[in-house]
Amino acid sequence: MFLAAIFICISCAEKSHDSVPIERVQLQMGTYGRVLIYEGNNEDIGAAFAKIKELDNLLSDYNPDSEISEINNNAGVSPVKVDPQVIEVLKIAKNVASQTDGVFDPTIGVLTIGVYRFGRTEYTDPSADDIAKAKSLVNYRDLVIEDDSVYLRKKGMMIDLGGIGKGYAVQNAVSVLKERGVKSGVVSLSGDFKVFGHQAEIAIQDPDGQGAVATFTTGRSDLAISTSGSYERSVNINGEIYHHLIVPKSGKPGDDFLSLTVVMQDNSTLADAYATALFVMGRNKALEFLDAHQEIGVFIVFPDKKNYYNKTFVDLVSDLKIEDSSSK
């Protein structure tokens, strides 16, 4: 199997496909992006990567010239006219924020960017005052979307789309491929995948990095897969590790899970957002949310290495094999 991401591996060979795949891997959105297609050509792959790059240029908070950075720079000052794709992903993010009562919040950037500085070159030890001040600025209700403009009501607010942006890019890259006549393949960015038009074998990597905790096969319908993990993206500040999945109410990283994989029919954008939201919710709230949203399949690895997966997960995949005897 080919190691395609930190958390998920995907086989290069599809179980019943006669065509030879074309594959390319590129550095995209700060990680490795992969496009594998059947019955297409290199121009199709190039178009998919061009869409990912276009969205990265719009949505990245690492890029000072992106439209998200422009919105952040004008927080509390003035609305910013943006691309329709920025409007679309922000509306989806606000909707998930509303569904989760702000557990998922696209304005978390004041913590992830401003306090913890994930992905930046310099880190500072966050004080209780730093965290408290930042928490007071996290509120998706103060993200105003009107027509083609976006406005953050308070100075210091920041949008961070790290919990949804890669899934949105994967979803749109697949749409580009389909528009070009590509009927089957895989697009992935780190732990966000979409498999379409064929069956593929997937392995969920053990959080310790040794082998897989589970393997399964996708069906022929489009399947979106997204994994959030406490070991994916972190900083070391004075000997203490802080990972990037921050709980808005506490201002600190969530610690109920080691990894959480979501599977959904078709929608990579929502799979990415829900994987982030469920991880941040913590165990009890996450299980309650899953009971109310049975379209979401989930496979969870807890800190004690026990596993949990729901009925929807089993229904959406096939040939599920659990490698860890502590699963339940």
Backbone hydrogen bonds, N-H to C=O, Kabsch-Sander energy under -0.5 kcal/mol:
donor,donor_aa,acceptor,acceptor_aa,energy
2,F,10,I,-1.0
4,A,2,F,-0.8
4,A,8,I,-0.6
5,A,8,I,-0.6
9,C,203,A,-2.6
10,I,2,F,-1.7
11,S,201,E,-2.3
17,H,14,E,-1.1
18,D,16,S,-0.5
22,I,37,I,-2.7
24,R,35,V,-2.1
26,Q,33,G,-2.5
28,Q,26,Q,-0.8
28,Q,31,T,-2.7
31,T,28,Q,-2.0
33,G,26,Q,-3.8
33,G,31,T,-0.6
34,R,188,S,-2.5
35,V,24,R,-2.3
36,L,186,V,-2.8
37,I,22,I,-2.6
38,Y,184,S,-2.1
44,D,41,N,-0.6
45,I,41,N,-1.7
46,G,42,N,-2.5
47,A,43,E,-2.0
48,A,44,D,-1.9
49,F,45,I,-2.4
50,A,46,G,-2.1
51,K,47,A,-1.8
52,I,48,A,-1.9
53,K,49,F,-2.6
54,E,50,A,-2.5
55,L,51,K,-2.3
56,D,52,I,-2.4
57,N,53,K,-2.4
58,L,54,E,-1.1
59,L,55,L,-3.0
60,S,56,D,-2.1
66,S,63,N,-1.9
68,I,58,L,-1.7
70,E,66,S,-1.9
71,I,67,E,-2.2
72,N,68,I,-2.5
73,N,69,S,-2.6
74,N,70,E,-1.2
75,A,72,N,-1.4
76,G,152,L,-3.4
77,V,74,N,-2.3
78,S,74,N,-1.8
80,V,150,V,-2.5
82,V,148,D,-2.6
86,V,83,D,-0.9
87,I,83,D,-1.7
88,E,84,P,-2.5
89,V,85,Q,-2.3
90,L,86,V,-2.1
91,K,87,I,-2.3
92,I,88,E,-2.1
93,A,89,V,-2.4
94,K,90,L,-2.5
95,N,91,K,-2.0
96,V,92,I,-2.3
97,A,93,A,-2.3
98,S,94,K,-2.3
99,Q,95,N,-2.4
100,T,96,V,-2.1
101,D,98,S,-1.2
102,G,97,A,-3.4
103,V,100,T,-1.3
105,D,103,V,-0.6
108,I,105,D,-1.5
109,G,158,M,-1.2
110,V,107,T,-0.9
110,V,158,M,-0.7
111,L,108,I,-2.0
112,T,108,I,-2.1
113,I,109,G,-2.7
114,G,109,G,-1.9
115,V,111,L,-0.8
116,Y,111,L,-2.9
118,F,112,T,-2.3
120,R,117,R,-2.1
131,I,127,S,-2.3
132,A,128,A,-2.5
133,K,129,D,-2.5
134,A,130,D,-2.2
135,K,131,I,-2.9
136,S,132,A,-1.5
137,L,134,A,-1.7
138,V,135,K,-1.4
139,N,137,L,-0.9
142,D,139,N,-2.1
143,L,140,Y,-1.6
144,V,142,D,-0.8
144,V,151,Y,-3.3
145,I,143,L,-0.5
146,E,144,V,-0.5
146,E,149,S,-2.2
149,S,146,E,-2.4
150,V,80,V,-2.2
151,Y,144,V,-2.4
153,R,142,D,-2.2
153,R,151,Y,-0.6
157,M,154,K,-1.7
158,M,107,T,-0.5
160,D,106,P,-2.7
164,I,161,L,-1.8
165,G,161,L,-3.6
168,Y,164,I,-2.1
169,A,165,G,-2.2
170,V,166,K,-2.6
171,Q,167,G,-2.4
172,N,168,Y,-2.1
173,A,169,A,-2.4
174,V,170,V,-2.2
175,S,171,Q,-1.7
176,V,172,N,-2.0
177,L,173,A,-2.0
178,K,174,V,-2.6
179,E,175,S,-2.4
180,R,176,V,-1.3
181,G,178,K,-1.7
182,V,177,L,-2.5
184,S,38,Y,-0.6
185,G,196,F,-2.4
186,V,36,L,-3.0
187,V,194,K,-1.9
188,S,34,R,-2.5
189,L,192,D,-2.6
190,S,32,Y,-1.6
192,D,189,L,-2.3
193,F,191,G,-0.5
193,F,225,I,-3.3
194,K,187,V,-1.8
195,V,223,L,-2.4
196,F,185,G,-2.4
197,G,220,R,-0.7
202,I,216,F,-3.5
203,A,9,C,-2.3
204,I,214,A,-2.7
205,Q,7,F,-4.7
205,Q,203,A,-0.7
206,D,211,G,-2.5
209,G,206,D,-2.7
211,G,209,G,-0.7
213,V,204,I,-2.7
214,A,204,I,-1.1
215,T,321,K,-2.2
216,F,202,I,-2.4
217,T,318,S,-3.2
218,T,200,A,-2.6
219,G,316,L,-0.5
223,L,195,V,-2.5
224,A,264,M,-3.2
225,I,193,F,-2.2
226,S,262,V,-2.5
227,T,191,G,-1.4
228,S,260,L,-2.5
230,S,258,L,-2.0
232,E,229,G,-1.2
235,V,242,Y,-2.5
237,I,235,V,-0.7
237,I,240,E,-2.8
238,N,236,N,-0.6
240,E,237,I,-1.8
242,Y,235,V,-2.7
244,H,233,R,-2.1
246,I,244,H,-1.5
247,V,252,K,-3.0
251,G,247,V,-3.2
252,K,247,V,-0.6
254,G,245,L,-2.5
258,L,301,V,-3.2
259,S,301,V,-1.6
260,L,228,S,-2.6
261,T,299,F,-3.1
262,V,226,S,-3.4
263,V,297,G,-2.2
264,M,224,A,-2.2
266,D,222,D,-1.5
267,N,265,Q,-2.5
268,S,266,D,-1.1
271,A,267,N,-1.9
272,D,268,S,-2.2
273,A,269,T,-2.0
274,Y,270,L,-3.2
275,A,271,A,-2.1
276,T,272,D,-1.9
277,A,273,A,-2.8
278,L,274,Y,-3.0
279,F,275,A,-1.6
280,V,276,T,-2.0
281,M,277,A,-2.0
282,G,278,L,-1.0
286,A,282,G,-2.3
287,L,283,R,-2.3
288,E,284,N,-1.8
289,F,285,K,-2.6
290,L,286,A,-2.3
291,D,287,L,-1.6
292,A,288,E,-1.4
293,H,289,F,-1.1
296,I,293,H,-1.7
297,G,263,V,-2.6
297,G,295,E,-0.6
299,F,261,T,-2.4
300,I,308,Y,-3.4
301,V,259,S,-2.8
302,F,300,I,-0.5
302,F,306,K,-2.9
305,K,302,F,-2.4
307,N,326,S,-0.6
308,Y,300,I,-2.0
310,N,298,V,-1.4
314,V,310,N,-1.6
315,D,311,K,-2.5
316,L,312,T,-2.0
317,V,313,F,-1.3
318,S,217,T,-2.4
321,K,215,T,-2.8
323,E,213,V,-2.5
323,E,321,K,-0.5
324,D,213,V,-1.0
325,S,323,E,-0.5
327,S,324,D,-1.5
328,K,307,N,-1.3
